[in-house]
Amino acid sequence: MNKAVIAASRFGLGARPGELATIGRDPDGWLLQQLAGPARLHRQLRRLPDSSTVLVEVQDLRREERKKKNGGDGDFVKLYGRTVRKHYIDQTSARYAAAVETDTPFHERLVHFWANHFAVSADKQPVPAIAGLYENEAIRPNVTGKFIDLLLAVEKHPAMILYLDNQRSIGPGSDMGRRANRRQREQQIGLNENLAREILELHTLGVDGGYSQQDVTTFANVITGWSIGGTNERGRFAEGDPGKFEFRDAIHEPGDQDMLGNRYSQKGVKQGEAVLRDLAAHPATARFIATKLARHFVADDPPTVIVDRMSDAYLESGGELSAIYVALIHSEEAWTTTNSKYKSPHDFVISTLRAFEHTPDNRRFVVGALDLMGQAPYRPGSPAGWPDTAEHWGSADALYKRIEWSNAVARVVGKRINPVDLGDAILGEAFRPETRKAISRAESLTQGMTLLLASPDFQRR
């Protein structure tokens, strides 16, 4: 298969009409240049507020609601809901507008990949108000730098801390922990292992990375005090710089800590940063993220040889993410002739809109489409993120919903776009003769467009 087709569909977010010819001049170079320098920020992303501003706004509303008796005043509950929903829609609308309109879709796909790797979920309040801002502030600026910089930015972001309740985690030997023990309040506040566990299991070493439950507990002690300014141990606003990362020494577990065969004698926030640096440099981390990247870009069961090559590139470069991407791009296995990846709903919707070169005026359109197909933006349901294999997305019911949505879209655009011409423009050599024949025999342009969007040619990348 033509490398331009693979570059656009597998590495990118789906071709726009006319794009395959541009990519075809130098597919490898087209990808590599997207790793050089900062990506241009879409105009809608530039208009968004920062997460600390939004957190102060929504937390003030929650605080006002708590003041009311009998479970809260209905007006404040509705106002809170409307405010959070507006921020969520603003951020998702900007995210998908950027994906549809970007000239650097490989870079944008990397942003989406890492946001899913370091997943937070808008199912938990107040995360829906800042989930997109977390992606823009912690993920987007760091996808082509060192992994340690990405890791530090993610674990210190208010969205991650709030999602995994680390602002509530108090070391038993800390000043506050000792006072609580004296007052026999230890059941109300204490150590929370959520963030420590997910860093080890999902963000760095992987579930088979060689750590123990004791390592989890030790790490949880290490990162006590990693909190948010303006919150106390129960998550309410108190002192500090509201909505921004703050290390709170009063709840940090003091003393040296032994973890994964290493002793950490650093003080305060430096202790947690030291652990993260060692985790980022660990061979298990290199293999874990190489496997996930290969699974995302190459195949559900990626070849061992490409995982080895990417893992080696990561370790030899000292954790440079661009090095692992270059190893991926230069691997022959990444350019196989079979469209081995089945698109997630997220990929399907973006590639459809890119094919039509259309950014919906209705800012809720994409959210509604992804809700229908079971992949609501920023709502993966767990810290593990969305699955990245066809097994999860390829059920009969899921396919029916895709066809249903394809038909609805086709009714809107089907009368003004010839589906055979569009198939040629966006699929190139991946547009099989049998698919072309079936579409050409359709009773209407609308039916033909539905067949194109629902075809294996378009559904795979």
C-alpha positions, 0 to 999 in steps of 0.5 A, a space after each residue: 500500500 502507498 506509504 502516504 495512505 498509511 501515514 495519513 490514516 495510521 499515523 495521522 487522523 485520516 486524510 483530507 481531500 488533496 492531502 495524500 498527494 502532499 504526503 506522498 512526496 515524502 511520507 517519512 519527512 511529513 511525519 518527522 517534521 511534525 516532531 520538530 518544534 512546538 505545534 501551532 495551537 489552534 485558535 479555539 484552544 488559545 481562547 480557553 482559560 487556565 485550569 486554576 481559574 476554572 477550579 476557583 470558579 466551580 469550587 466557589 459554586 460548590 462551597 456556596 451550595 454546601 452552605 445551604 440547608 437540606 442538601 443544598 439550594 436547587 438554584 446553586 446545584 443547577 448553576 454548578 451543573 450549567 457552569 461545569 457543562 459549559 466548560 466541558 463543551 468549550 474544551 471538547 469543542 476546541 479539542 475536536 476542532 483542532 483535530 479536524 483542522 490541524 495540518 500536523 495530525 501526527 502530533 495531534 494523535 500523539 497528544 490524544 494518545 498520551 492524554 489516554 495513557 495518563 487518563 483522568 475521567 470527567 465522571 468525577 467532579 470537578 474534573 469535567 470542568 478542567 479535563 481538556 485544560 489538563 490535556 492542553 497544559 500538561 500533555 500538549 507541551 510535552 509530547 515531543 520532549 523527555 518522558 520525565 518532563 511529561 510525567 512530572 507535568 501530569 502528576 503535578 496537574 490539579 486534574 490528576 491530583 483531584 481525580 485520584 484524591 491525592 490532596 486528601 492523602 496524609 502521612 501518618 507521621 506528618 504534623 497533621 497525621 500525628 495530631 489526628 492520631 492524638 485526637 483519634 480521628 485517623 479514620 477520617 483522614 489518612 494515607 491514600 494510595 490511588 495516585 501512587 498505584 496508578 503511577 506504577 501500574 498505568 503510567 510507568 512500570 506497568 502491572 508486570 513491572 516488578 513492584 510490590 504492594 509495599 512499594 505502592 504504600 511507600 510511594 504513597 508516603 513519598 507523594 503525601 503533600 502533593 496537593 493543590 493550593 487553596 484546598 485542605 485535606 478534605 478537598 475544600 478551599 483553604 490557604 495557598 494559591 487556589 487551583 495550582 500545584 502546591 506541596 504541603 509539608 504539614 501532611 507530608 510523611 517525613 523521613 527516608 523511604 526505601 522503594 524498588 531497592 533504592 533509598 530516597 533521602 530527599 526532603 519534601 517535594 524533591 523526594 517524589 520527584 526523585 522517585 519519578 526520575 528513577 521510574 522514568 529511566 527504568 527499563 520496565 517503563 521503556 518497554 511498557 510505553 514502547 508496547 503501548 505506542 506500538 499497539 496504538 500505531 501498528 497492531 493490537 498484538 505488535 511485533 516484538 521486534 518493533 517493541 524492542 527497537 523502540 524500547 532501546 531507542 528510549 533507553 539509549 536517548 535517556 527517555 527522549 520521546 522523539 527518539 522512540 517516535 523516530 524508531 517507530 517511523 523508521 520501522 518497516 513493520 509500521 508500514 505493513 500493507 494491511 490496515 491492522 488497526 480498527 478505528 475507535 469511535 474517537 478516530 472514526 468521528 475525527 476522520 469522517 469530519 476531516 474527510 468532509 473538511 467540516 467542523 460542526 457549528 453545533 458545539 455539542 455535535 461531536 460529544 453527542 456522536 461519541 456518547 452514542 458510540 460509547 466513547 464520550 470525550 474525557 470519560 474513559 471510566 477508569 484510570 486505565 483509559 480507553 482500550 486500544 484494541 478491536 476486541 473492545 470496539 468491534 461488537 455487532 451493537 457498536 457497528 450498528 451504532 456506527 452505521 446509524 451515525 454514518 447514515 445520519 451524516 450521509 443524509 446531511 452531506 450525501 447530496 453534495 459529495 460523490 462518495 466514489 470520488 471522496 473514497 478515491 481522495 481520502 483512501 487512495 489505494 486502500 479504496 478496494 475495487 469491491 467497495 467502489 463497486 458496491 458504492 457505485 451501485 447504491 440507489 442514492 448518493 446518501 446510501 453510497 456515502 453510508 456504505 463508504 463510511 461503514 466500509 472496512 476500508 474506512 473503518 480501519 487504519 
